[in-house]
Amino acid sequence: MKTLQSQRDFETIKALLVEGISLDDDCPSDPEKYFDYALNRFFAETEGTISRHGILKTCEKWLSGLALHIPFWNSDIEDLGLDPETYFKDCAIVFLTESMIKNS
């Protein structure tokens, strides 16, 4: 089982998240605001859950529930060179990292 073992994995997932956020109907037109928008959605849609399960697990579950338009079939994830077993956790790590960088 591998998890974000390379900068390439991180950048691949970041690109998937950016594309997935951009496909949302209410997404702002400015790419600099994509992660702010998605983070606000995340907090609005998971209110109360973070205190019970923690932010990483809550984000992982939010993304695995297809909150964003990202690949979800194991074969598609494998075709990207990513591990389907850790994919949504890896996506959560990248999402939270990028969101926090944008908000710092």
N, C-alpha and C positions, 0 to 999 in steps of 0.2 A: 504494500500500500504506500503510494507516494503522495505527498501533499506539498504543494508549492515549493518544489525543490529547485526551481530556477526562476531567474528574472523573466525568462521567456514565458513560463506558466503565468506569472503575475501579469505580464503585459497582454497575454492572450485573453485572460479573464477580464482584465480592465477593458479591453476593446469590446468584448462581448457585452459587458455591462453598459458601456456607453451606447452601443447600438440598441440594446434592449430598452434603455431609458428613453432614447430618442424616438422609439416607436410608440411610446405612450401618447394617447390622444391629447393629454393636457400638458405635455412636456414643453418647457420654454424653448424658444428658438435659439437662444444663446447657449452653446455647448458648455460654457464656463459655469452655467447654472444647473446643469444636468444632475450632478450629485447632490446639490442642495435640495433640488426638487424631490429627488428620490428619497433622500434622508427624511425630509418632512413627511412624505407619504408613509415611509416605514414607521416613523414614530406615531403618526395618526392611526395607522391600521393595526398597530401592535400595543396600543396603550394598555398598561397594566400587566402585560405579559413579561416584559423585561425584568421587572422586580421579582417575578417568580422563577424565571428560567435563565436569566442573564442575557446580555445583549447579543453575544455571539450565537448562542443556541436559538434565540428568538429570530435573529436575522437569517440564520440557516433555514429555519422552518418557513419563514416568510418567502424566501427565494425559492425553496423547493415547492411551495404552493403556487408557483408561477406568477408571482407578483410583477415580475419583469419579463419581457420577451427575450428569454435566453434559451439556449439549447437545453433539452431535458431528457432526450432519448439517450440511453447508454451508448448506442452505436455512434451517434453524433458527437458525444463527449469524447469517446475514444478516438474518433477521426481527428479531433483537435489535439490529440496527444495528451489528454488529461485523464485522470483517474475517476471513473464514475462513482467509486465508493467514497471519495472525499470531495467530489466536485462542488456540492452545495456549501459545504463548510469552507472550502477554498474561495468560492464566490463571496461568501459572507465576510471572510477576512479581507479580501480585496475591496469589497464595497465599503466596509467600515473604515479601512485604512484611507481610501481615497476621499471618503466623505469627511473624515476628521481632518485630513490635510487641507481640504478646501475650506473648512470651517475654522481653521486655526489662524 
